């Protein structure tokens, strides 16, 4: 199978995932299964399994086309609920969306995708994701993460949602961000009010980032940490004069081996280095050699002390 054929197949299944709950689609798929059953009665098990897979893919493609091509020849996606995508701790995943946009999910991430005739809505429920958006003015691409809403037409941007807030970094193009705040920052001028505060609208361009700090309910613009984003996409962690407490917090996002600092003064000790995500043994060995620390291991965690 060629790369183009594989991409077409992936897109058909992605489209089907968004519309498979529709009664008409269910009817088509039942018909495909019934036809496949008839085929089994006439041929060997191996041949019938292949026939069923081929027919089901045919009907999946037909269902996707029938529900996405409007009578006027325009593309109009319908949806009947959200399609969820999830990664576990230490896992990453690339997802091809129905319109050709792509998203890359980082460790421990949950994303809900809803496509409709008038828009493309993504909800980042947990974690971090990178979005490469296909240009389509008629169908705005919007990502919600907590109290922030990011809108893009054709661009590439990273959204990092953590308990302390949300950071949006723009790698290419421009995005417009709305965030509920309690006051007006220097970078954002609220244009309307919301019950929980002002609604700040900010335009962020390539190389810039906006951080929404949940405890402050304020937005801050800064230079995007593109080096960190490139590193996690390559399954690396890069630290440069980083406080140990901050480095360990970042490392723990990718590993089931939880590391804690047992001596408070170690929190502020700064480290530099490049590590593989999830490589707890290599990370701990480097800390032992560079900082002369001891490790105390239990079933659930590792504690560092002087």
C-alpha positions as CSV (number, residue, x, y, z in Angstrom):
1,X,0.0,0.0,0.0
2,X,1.4,3.4,-1.0
3,X,1.7,6.3,1.5
4,X,-1.1,8.2,-0.3
5,X,-3.4,5.1,-0.1
6,X,-2.5,4.7,3.6
7,X,-3.3,8.4,4.3
8,X,-6.6,8.1,2.5
9,X,-7.5,5.0,4.5
10,X,-6.6,6.8,7.8
11,X,-8.7,9.8,6.9
12,X,-11.7,7.6,6.0
13,X,-11.5,5.9,9.3
14,X,-11.1,9.2,11.1
15,X,-14.2,10.6,9.4
16,X,-16.1,7.4,10.3
17,X,-15.1,7.8,13.9
18,X,-16.8,11.1,14.0
19,X,-20.1,10.0,12.4
20,X,-20.4,6.3,13.3
21,X,-23.2,6.8,15.9
22,X,-25.5,8.2,13.2
23,X,-28.4,5.8,12.6
24,X,-27.9,5.8,8.8
25,X,-24.2,5.0,9.2
26,X,-25.0,2.2,11.6
27,X,-27.5,0.8,9.0
28,X,-24.8,0.9,6.3
29,X,-22.3,-0.9,8.5
30,X,-24.8,-3.6,9.5
31,X,-25.4,-4.1,5.8
32,X,-21.7,-4.5,5.2
33,X,-21.5,-7.0,8.1
34,X,-24.5,-8.9,6.7
35,X,-22.9,-9.0,3.2
36,X,-19.7,-10.2,4.8
37,X,-21.6,-13.0,6.6
38,X,-23.1,-14.1,3.3
39,X,-19.6,-14.2,1.9
40,X,-18.5,-16.5,4.7
41,X,-21.2,-19.0,3.9
42,X,-19.8,-19.3,0.4
43,X,-16.0,-19.3,1.0
44,X,-13.3,-20.2,3.4
45,X,-12.8,-18.4,6.8
46,X,-9.7,-16.6,5.6
47,X,-11.2,-15.3,2.4
48,X,-14.4,-14.2,4.2
49,X,-12.4,-12.3,6.9
50,X,-10.6,-10.5,4.1
51,X,-13.9,-9.8,2.3
52,X,-15.5,-8.4,5.5
53,X,-12.5,-6.1,6.1
54,X,-12.6,-4.9,2.5
55,X,-16.3,-4.3,2.5
56,X,-16.3,-2.6,5.9
57,X,-13.6,-0.3,4.7
58,X,-15.6,0.4,1.5
59,X,-18.7,1.3,3.6
60,X,-16.6,3.3,6.0
61,X,-15.4,5.3,3.1
62,X,-18.8,5.6,1.5
63,X,-20.3,6.7,4.9
64,X,-17.6,9.3,5.3
65,X,-18.1,10.7,1.8
66,X,-21.9,10.7,2.0
67,X,-21.9,12.6,5.2
68,X,-19.2,15.1,4.3
69,X,-20.1,16.1,0.7
70,X,-23.1,18.5,0.7
71,X,-25.6,18.8,-2.2
72,X,-23.8,21.9,-3.5
73,X,-20.5,20.1,-3.5
74,X,-19.1,21.8,-0.4
75,X,-17.6,19.9,2.4
76,X,-19.7,20.0,5.6
77,X,-18.8,17.8,8.5
78,X,-21.5,16.5,10.8
79,X,-20.8,15.2,14.3
80,X,-22.8,13.2,16.8
81,X,-20.7,13.6,19.9
82,X,-16.9,13.9,20.6
83,X,-14.1,11.6,19.5
84,X,-11.7,11.1,22.4
85,X,-7.9,10.6,22.0
86,X,-5.7,9.8,24.9
87,X,-2.1,9.0,25.8
88,X,-0.7,7.4,28.9
89,X,2.2,8.6,31.0
90,X,5.3,8.4,28.8
91,X,3.3,7.9,25.6
92,X,3.0,10.2,22.6
93,X,0.6,10.0,19.7
94,X,0.1,11.6,16.2
95,X,-3.4,12.0,15.0
96,X,-4.6,12.9,11.5
97,X,-7.9,14.8,11.8
98,X,-10.6,14.5,9.1
99,X,-9.8,17.8,7.4
100,X,-6.1,17.1,7.1
101,X,-5.0,19.0,10.2
102,X,-2.7,17.1,12.6
103,X,-2.3,17.0,16.3
104,X,0.5,15.5,18.3
105,X,-0.4,14.5,21.9
106,X,2.3,14.6,24.5
107,X,2.4,12.4,27.7
108,X,-0.7,11.9,29.8
109,X,-3.0,13.9,27.5
110,X,-6.8,13.7,26.8
111,X,-8.3,15.5,23.9
112,X,-11.9,15.6,22.7
113,X,-12.6,16.4,19.0
114,X,-15.9,17.7,17.6
115,X,-16.2,18.6,14.0
116,X,-19.4,20.3,12.7
117,X,-20.5,22.1,9.5
118,X,-19.6,25.5,11.0
119,X,-16.5,24.8,13.0
120,X,-13.7,22.5,14.3
121,X,-13.7,22.3,18.1
122,X,-11.0,20.7,20.2
123,X,-11.1,20.4,24.0
124,X,-7.7,19.8,25.7
125,X,-9.0,18.2,28.9
126,X,-5.6,17.3,30.2
127,X,-1.9,17.5,29.2
128,X,-0.2,19.0,26.1
129,X,-0.8,18.9,22.4
130,X,0.8,20.4,19.3
131,X,-1.6,21.4,16.5
132,X,-0.8,21.9,12.8
133,X,-4.0,23.4,11.3
134,X,-5.2,23.3,7.7
135,X,-6.5,26.7,6.4
136,X,-10.3,26.9,6.3
137,X,-11.9,30.3,7.0
138,X,-15.4,28.8,6.8
139,X,-14.6,26.3,9.6
140,X,-12.7,28.0,12.4
141,X,-10.3,25.8,14.3
142,X,-10.8,26.4,18.1
143,X,-9.0,24.8,21.1
144,X,-10.4,25.2,24.6
145,X,-8.2,24.5,27.6
146,X,-9.7,25.5,31.0
147,X,-10.6,29.1,30.9
148,X,-8.8,29.8,27.6
149,X,-10.0,29.6,24.0
150,X,-7.5,29.6,21.1
151,X,-8.7,30.3,17.5
152,X,-6.5,29.6,14.5
153,X,-7.2,29.6,10.7
154,X,-4.0,28.0,9.3
155,X,-1.1,27.8,11.8
156,X,1.0,25.6,14.1
157,X,0.8,26.1,17.9
158,X,1.3,24.2,21.1
159,X,-1.1,24.2,24.1
160,X,0.3,23.1,27.5
161,X,-2.4,22.7,30.2
162,X,-1.2,22.2,33.8
163,X,-2.8,22.6,37.2
164,X,-1.2,26.1,37.5
165,X,-2.6,27.3,34.2
166,X,-2.3,27.2,30.4
167,X,0.5,28.2,28.1
168,X,0.0,28.7,24.3
169,X,3.1,28.9,22.1
170,X,2.9,29.8,18.4
171,X,5.4,28.1,16.1
172,X,3.9,29.4,12.9
173,X,1.3,31.9,11.9
174,X,-1.0,33.8,14.3
175,X,-3.7,32.8,16.8
176,X,-6.3,34.7,18.8
177,X,-6.7,33.8,22.4
178,X,-9.5,34.6,24.8
179,X,-9.1,34.1,28.5
180,X,-11.3,34.9,31.5
181,X,-9.5,37.2,33.8
182,X,-10.2,39.2,37.0
183,X,-8.3,42.2,35.8
184,X,-6.6,43.7,32.8
185,X,-3.0,42.9,32.1
186,X,-0.6,45.2,30.1
187,X,-0.7,42.8,27.2
188,X,-4.5,42.3,27.1
189,X,-7.3,44.8,26.9
190,X,-10.7,43.3,27.7
191,X,-13.4,43.9,25.1
192,X,-16.3,42.5,27.0
193,X,-17.2,41.3,30.5
194,X,-18.0,37.9,31.9
195,X,-19.5,36.9,35.2
196,X,-16.3,35.6,36.5
197,X,-14.2,38.5,35.3
198,X,-13.1,40.3,32.1
199,X,-12.7,38.5,28.9
200,X,-9.2,39.3,27.6
201,X,-8.5,38.9,23.9
202,X,-4.9,38.7,22.8
203,X,-3.3,38.1,19.4
204,X,-0.2,35.9,19.6
205,X,2.2,35.6,16.6
206,X,5.1,33.3,15.6
207,X,7.7,32.9,18.3
208,X,5.5,34.3,21.1
209,X,3.6,32.6,23.9
210,X,0.8,33.5,26.2
211,X,0.6,32.1,29.7
212,X,-2.7,32.2,31.6
213,X,-2.0,31.8,35.4
214,X,-5.0,30.2,37.0
215,X,-4.3,31.4,40.5
216,X,-3.9,35.0,39.3
217,X,-6.6,34.9,36.6
218,X,-4.3,37.0,34.5
219,X,-2.5,36.6,31.2
220,X,1.2,37.2,30.5
221,X,2.9,37.3,27.1
222,X,6.5,36.1,26.7
223,X,8.9,34.6,24.3
224,X,7.9,31.0,23.3
225,X,10.1,28.2,24.6
226,X,10.4,26.6,21.2
227,X,13.4,24.6,22.2
228,X,11.4,22.8,24.9
229,X,8.7,21.9,22.4
230,X,11.2,20.6,19.8
231,X,12.7,18.5,22.6
232,X,9.6,16.8,23.8
233,X,8.6,16.0,20.2
234,X,11.9,14.2,19.9
235,X,11.3,12.5,23.3
236,X,14.0,14.5,25.1
237,X,14.2,16.8,28.1
238,X,16.7,19.6,28.0
239,X,17.5,21.6,31.1
240,X,19.8,24.7,31.1
241,X,20.5,26.2,34.5
242,X,17.2,24.9,35.7
243,X,16.2,24.6,39.4
244,X,16.3,20.9,40.4
245,X,12.7,21.1,41.8
246,X,11.4,22.3,38.4
247,X,13.5,19.8,36.4
248,X,12.1,16.9,38.6
249,X,8.5,18.1,38.1
250,X,9.0,18.1,34.4
251,X,10.7,14.7,34.4
252,X,7.8,13.2,36.5
253,X,5.3,14.0,33.7
254,X,6.9,11.3,31.5
255,X,7.8,8.6,34.0
256,X,5.9,6.2,36.3
257,X,8.8,6.4,38.6
258,X,8.0,9.4,40.8
259,X,11.0,11.4,42.1
260,X,10.8,13.7,45.1
261,X,13.3,16.0,46.8
262,X,13.8,15.0,50.4
263,X,16.2,17.8,51.3
264,X,14.6,21.2,50.8
265,X,17.8,23.0,50.0
266,X,18.2,20.8,46.9
267,X,15.1,22.4,45.3
268,X,17.0,25.5,44.2
269,X,20.2,23.7,43.0
270,X,20.5,24.3,39.3
271,X,21.2,21.6,36.7
272,X,21.9,21.4,33.0
273,X,21.7,18.4,30.7
274,X,19.8,16.4,28.1
275,X,17.9,13.3,29.1
276,X,15.6,10.8,27.5
277,X,12.0,11.1,28.6
278,X,11.1,8.3,31.0
279,X,14.7,7.2,31.6
280,X,14.6,7.3,35.4
281,X,17.7,5.3,35.8
282,X,19.8,7.6,33.6
283,X,18.3,10.7,35.2
284,X,19.0,9.6,38.8
285,X,22.5,8.4,37.9
286,X,23.4,11.8,36.5
287,X,22.0,13.5,39.6
288,X,24.0,11.2,41.8
289,X,27.2,12.0,39.9
290,X,26.8,15.7,39.5
291,X,25.2,16.6,42.9
292,X,26.5,13.9,45.2
293,X,23.0,13.0,46.3
294,X,21.6,9.8,47.7
295,X,18.5,8.0,46.5
296,X,16.0,6.2,48.7
297,X,13.7,4.0,46.8
298,X,10.3,2.6,47.7
299,X,7.6,0.8,45.8
300,X,6.0,4.1,44.6
301,X,8.7,6.7,44.6
302,X,12.4,7.7,44.8
303,X,13.5,10.4,47.3
304,X,16.7,12.4,46.8
305,X,18.7,13.6,49.8
306,X,22.1,15.1,50.5
